[in-house]
Amino acid sequence: ESLVNGTGLTLDLADAGSIDALFEDIKQAGHEPLVLVNNAGIARDNIVLRMKDEEWDEVINTNLSSLFRLTKKSLRAMTKARWGRVINLT
């Protein structure tokens, strides 16, 4: 699938290596990310006393850590181009 013209991609946001591979693919295709839409989010509805550590980690990794990693990887190209947009949906 082409990485040009606003193509959406799916990846494992809990895996930092998956994010690194995505940006390597983008770079090898000769493109730079100038617009990033962070739209991932999960919920593990449970009271704190019943919530498992693994459930908490899944929520934090998907909703917060992935947003940080993707934004950080995108900012270099945006800064270099002196233009860019990061859109965070919650």
N, C-alpha and C positions, 0 to 999 in steps of 0.2 A: 504494500500500500504506500502511496506517495506521502511524503511529509510536507508537501507544498500546498498552498492555498487553504490553510485553515483545517487541515485534516485532523480529526480527533483520534486519539490513541488510547489504548487501554493498557495498564501496567499494574504490577503489584506494588502498591504504595507503601506497604509495610517493609518492603525489601529495598534498602538503600542501593544495593547493586543493580536492581531493576531500573532505578532512577538514573544511576550513572550510565547504564547501557543505553537508555533512551537518549540522553544528551550526547553520547558518543555517536549514535546513529544520526542524529540531527546534524552534528558537526561534519561527519563523513559525507553527508548528502549536500554539504556546502551551504547550509542554512543556519540562521541564528534565531533563537526565540525572542520575539519582540512583544508578544502578547501571551500572557499566561492566565488561564482561568482555573482556579482551584475550586473544584466542585465536589470533592469527595467527602463523605461523612458517613459514619455509622453510629448506631446507638446500641447499647447493651442495657436496656432498662431493667434495673434491679435495685433493691435497696442495698445500701452499703454493706450491711451485715451479711448479705448473701452473695455479693459480687466477688468473683474470683479475681485474683491478681492478673491472670491471663486475659480476662475480659477487659479490665481496666487498661492493660497494656495495648490491646487491640484498638480501643477507642482513642487513646493518646497517640499511638503511632499513625493511625489513619487520619484523624482529624487535625492534629497539630504538627507532629514531626514531619509528615510528608509535605505539608504546606511550607514549612521552614526549608526543607531540602530542595523542593522544586523552585521556590522563590530565589533561594541563594544561587542555585545553578543558572537561573535565568538572568539575574541582575548584571552579570559581567557583559553579556551581549547588549543589554539595554543601555548600560552606562556607556559602552563603546559607541553605540549608535546615537547616543544622546536623545533617545526616545524609547519608550516602552510602556506597557500597561500590565499591572497585576490586578486581577479581579478575584476577590475572595467571596465565595457564597457560603452562607451558613444555614 
